[in-house]
Amino acid sequence: LAETINLDEKKATEEEESLKLQTWADLPVELLELILCHLTLEDNVRASAVCRRWHKVAVAVRVVNQSPWLMYFPKYGSLYEFYDPAERKTYSLELPELQGSRACYTKDGWLLLYRPRNHGVFFFNPFNRHMIKLPRFELTYQMVAFSDAPTSDLCVVFTIKHISPTVVAISTCRPGDSEWTTVNHQNRLPFVSSIWNKMVFCSGMFYCLSLTGWLGVYDPLLRAWSVLHVPPPRCPENFFAKNWWKGKFMAEHDGDILVIYTCNTETPIIFKLDHSEMVWEEMQTLNGVTLFASFLSSHSRTELPGAMRNVVYFSKVRFFGKRCISYSVDDRRYYPRKECHDWGEQDPFENIWIEPPRDASLN
């Protein structure tokens, strides 16, 4: 018995000595992540300088960017709601300036809007109420995009319309112009393949994705248009169901063009354009990137909170109140799992992702 007690005392002493030798650097990774994820960006950077282990964890949980907010356009009235997916909060703003208009595109916190009643086209920042008008122009069916915030001298507004079997009309405008400039360009695709319904500005070019997956490129400096010799992304046959064209999204990230194909409850397929081989490459991981997809414009972000990384957020809210649907690339599943994913049932103009104010509040 005495021997057993001595052994227990010796073991307790050794454990106590071991604990005394442990330092903050020996904290379990899970506990370290929990602590560092609550630090401000400045304190996170300081903590990352402690040692290599802390640096790796600090960078992994570091939050530098804000996620976009989902802006809802009401069918009636002028009360607009904004949903923050990071905080899961909803904000409201009265914006009578937007009544009678529909969203076309967003970038850098600015909306590009169109009033069908009088063909009015204008930029609007809902967070500071600044408005910049453009010359009137009929935008009945075609999609529209712009390159930079309208306060920048580099801002170009771009739209394209198929006008004959072999010709497209490209119209551009800059803030301050008195009229739009329209130039016809030869187009080698048949009619259906030349309905361009997704646009993104990347590395000085406007990229356009057609209904059937062909990619067109417009250079605003050279005013040159071309259709790339890149075969459309290959998707399973079951993707081409009713309203399949509403389940396609295109975004830009760090000079790469990304395309997302979805269909009902099927697993989304994400493609990246390989510029060197001129082929679409299927992505198995987003490498920490978060995508925010909507019919009118889609966005990408890095260094968001850990749970938001490697995730695609969709703007679809039908049957699920004011919450968006997300798809985790790591978990290979949707959240919520049982939500209906019939993208064709969604009004494409009912919501759009927009960059929030820096203070992340509307108070």
C-alpha positions, 0 to 999 in steps of 0.5 A: 500500500505504501509503495502504491501511495509513493508511486501515485505521489511521484506521478502527481509530482511529475504531472505538476512539473510537466504543467509548470514547463508548459507555455502558452505556445502549448495550447491545443490548436482548438483552444488557440483558434477560439481565442484568436478568432475573437481578436481585432485585426491589429491584435491578430497580427501581433499574436501571429508574431509570437511563434510559427505555430501561433502565426499559422493559427492566427492567419487561418482565423484572421478576418480582414474582409466583410461579406457582402449583404443581400439586398431585397427589392420589395414588390411594393413600397420603398422599404428595402431590407439588407441581410448580413450572412456573417452576423445573420442580421437584417437591416431596413432602409427607406429608399424612396429614390429607388421606387419604380426601378430595378437593379442591374448590377453592383460593385464597390457598394454602388447599384446600377439601376434602370427605370423601365417607365422612362428608360432612366439609368443611374447609379445609387449608393444606398448607404450614403444616398449619393446618385449619379445619373447616366443618359437615358437608354433602353435596357429592356432585356439585356444584362448590364455591368460596370467596371469601377465605382462611378466616382472613378475616372476608369468607370465604364458601363457595358451592355451587349445585345444580339441584333441579327444571326451574326451581329451584336450591338455593344453599348458603352457609357461613362459617367458624365457622357451626354449619350451612349456609344453603340457599335455593331460587332461580328459574332460567330455564334448562333442566336441562342448561344449569343444571349449573354446573361452573365457578366463580370469585369476582370483584368480590364475586360468584360467577360460575358457568359452565354446561355449555352456556356460560350464566353465572349470578351470585350476590351473597352480600351480597344473597343474590341469584341471576340468569342473565345475558342473555349468549349462550354463547361461540361455538366451532367445531363440532369443539369439541363432541366426546366429553367436550367439557365437561372442556375448559372452564376459567374464571378471573378477572383484575383484575375480568375473567371469562376462559373458555378452550375447548379440544378435543384438539389444536385451538387453545384459544379464550380469551374475556373477558366484555365487561360493557358490551355483555354479550357474550363477546369473543375474545382474541387476546393475554393482554397479559402475563398467564399463566393456570393452568387446571384442572378445579376452579379456575383462576388468573391471574398477571402479572409472571412470568418472561418465557418464562411470559407470554402462556401458558396452563398446563393441569393435564393430565399424562396420558401425560407424567409430572409435567409440565403442558402449556402453550399459547403465545398468541404462538407459537400452539402447544402445548408439547410439540407432540405431546402428546395433549390428550384432556382427557376422559381426565383424572381431574378430581380428580387435581390442582389449582393452589395458591399456594406458600409465600412462600419457594418451597420445602418444605425 
